[in-house]
């Protein structure tokens, strides 16, 4: 059994998630708190992904008109970014297991900054989509390596609580980003949002160069080249529990991205709200996610089993998707019914994602980069598939949005129930 852990607040607590026998060794992670500046930087790195996604969402209709394109084509800018994140995490995760965390992170952030400028000056939709692929791939280094850094140092309840602390910071991104994006449209166009992302990338590159130190010593790195990486990934995918938590988090994230990818077009074109009103709706829903994430990390994980929390979260997400479908096909409640259902969905993610991802990372103490890459790859690949589905046929549909949310929640339940049994 592992000894006491130290949570981000410095309190000692016994790890609620014991290592399995094959994981217990002299190489288990250190249990030392991070400096406050490092906590802020790591949280900001995780926030880069949603900030990249959300800042330009209020400008999607303007972007579509400016580039003489269509709504489904414009949503491909989101899909391209997500696909880039899939490919990038498969590269940067295992690479960080071989070379350490610091160098791949800095390289990725530098390329992200350049790709953001490419998007800002794109003259056509294909060029913008290509730039978003590169931007997503390079920015994924921040997400995948930040999680690996946490796994290098913490485990069990301490890790889940630290992920909640990071979530407090990164959770501000989906609140601030659309609000900032909507306000930016008063002084600039959609291109200005990508200039802001380039500036953000440059600031994070400098912050990491100064404030994030190496957490994976040479003796714990993996050599052997691509073959060794494939074997490590294959071993993780053959682990029933890891695969179960991976698929649970993946499909749950699909429900989240159905909302993220479809809500801008659906709410603005179907319900005729302004970009500023949309940013308010998005902010309120993001606050629900942020509040439940903190409740989970500070209270729920101490008092309830992981199975209870995940079943409750997944059931709530399915209920939210069903409510959107009913509110658009049976009751015709308009935005007054759809908005609370979407808020309920966002709240459920505050329970599902940290618990599913935290448990998955616990299964791989000696391949944190590869495990983090698989988690990110699965979630963003699913997100890339579901993001355009609410606008199939060229017409945005709130009913389709709710159906995708419901389907993803049911798939997550179908993965969790048989694969994550511990007895």
C-alpha positions in Angstrom: 0.0 0.0 0.0 1.3 3.5 -0.8 2.2 5.8 2.1 0.6 9.1 2.9 0.3 11.6 0.1 0.5 15.4 0.2 -2.3 17.2 -1.5 -1.9 20.6 -3.3 -2.8 22.3 -0.1 -0.1 20.6 1.9 -2.4 18.3 3.9 -1.4 14.7 4.3 -4.0 12.1 3.4 -3.9 8.4 2.7 -4.2 7.6 -0.9 -7.8 6.4 -1.6 -6.7 4.7 -4.8 -4.1 2.1 -3.9 -1.6 1.0 -6.6 -2.0 -2.4 -7.9 0.8 -4.9 -7.1 2.5 -4.5 -10.5 2.6 -0.7 -10.0 4.3 -0.7 -6.5 8.0 -0.1 -6.9 10.7 2.2 -5.9 9.9 4.3 -8.9 6.5 5.5 -7.7 6.0 9.2 -8.0 7.3 11.7 -5.4 4.6 13.2 -3.2 5.7 16.8 -2.9 3.6 19.9 -3.4 4.1 22.2 -6.4 5.1 25.8 -6.0 2.1 28.2 -6.4 3.6 29.7 -9.6 3.9 26.2 -11.1 0.3 25.4 -10.2 -0.8 28.5 -12.0 1.4 27.7 -15.0 0.2 24.1 -15.2 -3.4 25.2 -14.9 -2.9 27.7 -17.7 -1.3 25.0 -19.9 -4.4 22.8 -19.5 -6.6 25.9 -20.2 -4.8 26.5 -23.5 -6.9 23.8 -25.2 -10.4 25.1 -24.3 -9.2 28.7 -24.8 -8.0 27.8 -28.3 -11.4 26.3 -29.0 -13.7 28.9 -27.4 -12.2 32.3 -28.0 -13.3 32.4 -31.6 -16.7 30.7 -31.2 -18.7 33.9 -31.1 -17.1 34.9 -34.4 -18.0 31.7 -36.3 -20.9 33.3 -38.2 -18.7 36.3 -39.2 -15.8 34.0 -40.1 -18.1 32.0 -42.4 -19.4 35.1 -44.2 -15.9 36.7 -44.5 -14.4 33.6 -46.1 -17.6 33.0 -48.3 -18.1 29.6 -46.8 -20.9 27.5 -45.1 -21.7 26.7 -41.4 -20.5 23.0 -41.7 -17.3 24.1 -43.4 -16.7 26.7 -40.7 -17.2 24.0 -38.0 -14.4 22.1 -39.7 -12.0 24.7 -38.2 -13.0 23.2 -34.8 -12.7 19.7 -36.1 -9.3 20.4 -37.6 -8.1 21.7 -34.3 -9.3 18.6 -32.5 -7.8 16.3 -35.1 -4.5 18.2 -34.6 -4.7 17.6 -30.9 -5.3 13.9 -31.5 -2.1 13.6 -33.6 -0.1 15.9 -31.4 -0.8 14.1 -28.2 0.2 10.8 -29.8 3.5 12.5 -30.6 4.2 14.6 -27.6 3.0 12.2 -24.9 5.3 9.3 -25.7 8.1 11.7 -26.7 7.9 13.2 -23.2 8.4 9.7 -21.7 11.6 9.4 -23.7 13.1 13.0 -23.6 11.6 14.4 -20.4 8.7 16.8 -20.1 10.4 20.2 -20.5 11.9 20.2 -24.0 8.8 18.8 -25.9 6.6 21.3 -24.0 8.6 24.3 -25.0 8.9 23.2 -28.6 5.1 22.6 -28.9 4.3 26.0 -27.5 6.7 27.8 -29.9 5.1 26.1 -32.9 1.6 26.9 -31.5 2.5 30.6 -31.4 3.5 30.5 -35.1 0.5 28.5 -36.1 -1.9 31.0 -34.5 -0.4 33.7 -36.6 -0.9 31.6 -39.7 -4.6 31.3 -38.8 -4.8 35.0 -38.3 -3.7 35.7 -41.8 -5.5 32.8 -43.6 -7.0 33.9 -46.9 -9.3 30.9 -47.4 -11.2 28.3 -45.4 -8.8 25.4 -46.4 -5.8 27.5 -45.3 -7.5 28.3 -42.0 -8.4 24.6 -41.4 -4.8 23.6 -42.1 -3.6 26.2 -39.7 -6.0 24.9 -37.1 -4.6 21.4 -37.5 -1.1 22.6 -36.8 -2.2 24.8 -34.0 -4.1 22.0 -32.3 -1.2 19.5 -32.7 1.4 21.9 -31.3 -0.9 23.1 -28.5 -1.6 19.5 -27.4 1.9 19.4 -26.0 0.7 21.7 -23.2 -2.3 19.6 -22.3 -0.7 16.2 -22.4 2.6 17.1 -20.7 0.9 19.1 -17.9 -1.1 16.0 -17.0 2.0 13.9 -17.1 3.9 16.3 -14.8 1.1 15.9 -12.3 1.3 12.1 -12.5 5.1 12.3 -12.1 4.5 13.8 -8.6 1.2 12.7 -7.2 -1.3 9.7 -7.1 -4.7 8.7 -5.8 -6.9 11.3 -4.0 -4.0 13.7 -3.9 -3.8 13.6 -7.7 -7.6 14.0 -8.2 -7.6 16.9 -5.8 -4.7 18.5 -7.6 -6.5 18.0 -11.0 -9.4 19.8 -9.4 -7.1 22.7 -8.4 -5.8 22.8 -12.0 -9.5 22.7 -13.1 -10.2 25.8 -11.0 -7.7 27.7 -13.2 -8.4 26.0 -16.5 -12.2 26.1 -15.8 -11.9 29.9 -16.2 -11.0 29.5 -19.8 -14.4 28.5 -21.2 -15.9 31.3 -19.1 -13.5 34.0 -20.0 -12.8 33.0 -23.7 -16.3 33.5 -25.2 -16.8 36.6 -23.2 -13.4 38.0 -24.4 -14.1 36.8 -27.9 -17.5 38.6 -28.0 -15.9 41.8 -26.7 -13.0 41.5 -29.2 -15.5 41.6 -32.0 -16.3 45.2 -30.9 -12.7 46.3 -31.7 -11.5 43.7 -34.2 -12.7 40.9 -36.4 -12.2 37.1 -36.1 -8.6 37.4 -37.2 -7.8 39.4 -34.1 -8.9 36.5 -31.9 -6.1 34.4 -33.4 -3.6 37.2 -32.8 -4.6 37.1 -29.2 -4.0 33.3 -29.2 -0.5 33.9 -30.6 0.2 36.3 -27.8 -1.0 33.8 -25.3 1.2 31.1 -26.7 4.2 33.4 -26.5 3.5 34.2 -22.8 3.1 30.6 -21.9 6.3 29.7 -23.7 8.2 32.2 -21.6 6.4 31.1 -18.4 7.3 27.5 -18.9 10.9 28.3 -19.8 11.2 30.1 -16.4 8.8 28.3 -14.1 8.4 24.6 -15.1 11.2 22.4 -14.2 11.9 18.8 -15.3 9.9 16.2 -13.3 11.0 13.0 -15.1 14.6 12.2 -14.2 16.7 10.4 -16.8 16.6 7.0 -14.9 12.8 6.9 -15.3 12.7 7.7 -19.0 11.9 5.1 -21.7 14.3 4.5 -24.6 13.9 2.2 -27.5 12.4 4.4 -30.1 9.0 4.0 -31.8 8.8 0.3 -31.2 9.0 0.8 -27.5 6.3 3.4 -27.6 4.0 1.1 -29.6 4.5 -1.6 -27.0 3.8 0.7 -24.1 0.6 2.0 -25.7 -0.4 -1.6 -26.6 0.1 -2.7 -23.0 -2.1 0.1 -21.7 -4.9 -0.7 -24.2 -4.8 -4.3 -23.1 -5.4 -3.3 -19.5 -9.2 -3.8 -19.0 -9.5 -1.1 -16.2 -7.4 1.5 -18.1 -9.4 0.8 -21.3 -12.7 1.1 -19.4 -11.8 4.5 -17.8 -10.4 5.7 -21.2 -13.6 4.9 -23.1 -15.8 6.3 -20.3 -13.9 9.6 -20.4 -13.8 9.6 -24.2 -17.5 9.3 -24.8 -18.3 11.7 -22.0 -16.0 14.2 -23.6 -17.9 13.6 -26.8 -21.1 14.8 -25.1 -19.2 17.9 -23.9 -17.9 18.7 -27.3 -21.2 18.2 -29.0 -22.3 21.1 -26.8 -19.0 23.1 -27.4 -19.0 22.5 -31.1 -22.7 22.9 -31.8 -24.0 25.5 -29.2 -22.6 28.5 -30.9 -24.4 27.9 -34.2 -27.5 26.3 -32.7 -28.2 29.0 -30.1 -27.4 31.9 -32.4 -29.1 30.7 -35.6 -32.0 28.6 -34.2 -32.8 30.8 -31.1 -31.6 34.1 -32.7 -29.5 35.3 -29.7 -26.6 37.7 -30.2 -22.9 36.8 -29.8 -22.9 38.7 -26.5 -25.9 36.8 -25.2 -24.4 33.5 -26.3 -21.2 34.3 -24.4 -23.4 34.8 -21.3 -25.1 31.5 -21.7 -21.7 29.8 -22.3 -20.3 31.5 -19.2 -23.2 30.4 -16.9 -22.9 26.8 -18.1 -19.1 26.9 -17.6 -19.6 28.1 -14.1 -21.7 25.0 -13.4 -18.8 22.9 -14.7 -16.3 24.8 -12.6 -18.4 24.6 -9.4 -19.1 20.9 -9.7 -15.4 20.2 -10.5 -14.4 21.9 -7.2 -17.2 20.2 -5.3 -16.0 16.8 -6.6 -12.3 17.5 -5.7 -12.9 19.0 -2.3 -15.9 17.1 -1.0 -17.4 14.3 -3.1 -14.3 12.1 -3.6 -13.7 12.0 0.2 -17.2 10.7 0.9 -18.4 8.7 -2.0 -17.0 5.8 -4.1 -15.7 6.4 -7.6 -18.4 4.1 -8.9 -21.2 6.0 -7.2 -19.9 9.3 -8.6 -19.3 8.1 -12.1 -22.7 6.4 -12.3 -24.4 9.6 -11.0 -22.5 11.8 -13.4 -23.2 9.6 -16.5 -26.8 9.3 -15.6 -27.1 13.0 -15.3 -25.5 13.6 -18.7 -27.9 11.1 -20.3 -30.8 12.9 -18.6 -29.6 16.3 -19.9 -29.4 15.0 -23.5 -32.9 13.4 -23.2 -34.3 16.7 -21.9 -32.9 18.7 -24.8 -34.5 16.2 -27.2 -37.9 16.4 -25.4 -37.8 20.2 -25.1 -37.4 20.5 -28.9 -39.6 17.7 -30.2 -42.4 17.3 -27.6 -42.7 20.4 -25.4 -41.3 23.1 -27.7 -40.0 25.1 -24.7 -37.5 27.1 -26.7 -34.4 28.4 -25.0 -36.0 28.4 -21.6 -36.0 24.6 -21.5 -32.9 23.9 -23.5 -30.5 26.2 -21.5 -31.1 24.5 -18.1 -30.6 21.1 -19.7 -27.3 22.2 -21.2 -26.3 23.6 -17.8 -27.1 20.2 -16.2 -24.9 18.6 -18.8 -21.9 20.8 -18.0 -22.3 20.2 -14.3 -22.2 16.4 -14.8 -18.8 16.8 -16.6 -17.4 18.2 -13.4 -17.9 14.7 -11.8 -17.2 12.4 -14.8 -14.0 13.8 -16.3 -11.7 14.3 -13.3 -12.7 10.9 -11.8 -12.4 8.9 -15.0 -9.2 10.6 -16.1 -7.7 10.4 -12.6 -8.4 6.7 -12.3 -6.9 6.1 -15.8 -3.7 7.9 -14.9 -3.4 5.9 -11.7 -3.2 2.7 -13.9 0.0 3.9 -15.6 2.6 5.3 -13.1 5.6 4.5 -15.3 4.1 5.7 -18.7 2.3 8.8 -17.7 3.0 10.6 -21.0 1.7 7.7 -23.1 -1.4 7.3 -20.8 -2.1 11.0 -20.9 -1.7 10.9 -24.7 -4.2 8.1 -25.0 -6.7 10.0 -22.8 -6.3 13.2 -24.9 -6.3 11.3 -28.2 -9.5 9.5 -27.3 -11.4 12.5 -26.1 -10.4 14.9 -28.9 -10.9 12.3 -31.6 -14.4 11.7 -30.3 -14.9 15.5 -30.1 -13.7 15.9 -33.7 -16.3 13.4 -34.8 -19.3 14.8 -32.9 -18.6 18.5 -33.2 -20.2 19.0 -36.7 -23.1 16.6 -36.1 -25.6 19.3 -34.9 -25.4 20.9 -38.3 -25.6 17.9 -40.6 -27.4 18.7 -43.8 -26.3 22.3 -43.6 -28.9 23.3 -41.0 -28.2 23.6 -37.2 -30.6 21.6 -35.0 -31.1 21.7 -31.3 -32.7 18.2 -31.5 -29.6 16.8 -33.2 -27.5 18.4 -30.5 -29.5 16.7 -27.7 -29.5 13.4 -29.5 -25.7 13.4 -29.8 -25.3 14.3 -26.1 -27.7 11.4 -25.2 -25.9 9.0 -27.5 -22.5 9.8 -26.1 -23.7 9.5 -22.5 -25.2 6.1 -23.2 -22.0 4.9 -24.9 -20.0 6.0 -21.8 -22.3 4.0 -19.5 -22.0 1.0 -21.8 -18.2 1.2 -21.6 -18.0 1.8 -17.8 -20.4 -0.8 -16.5 -18.7 -3.9 -17.9 -15.0 -2.8 -18.1 -14.6 -1.0 -14.8 -15.8 -3.7 -12.5 -13.3 -4.3 -9.7 -14.8 -7.6 -8.4 
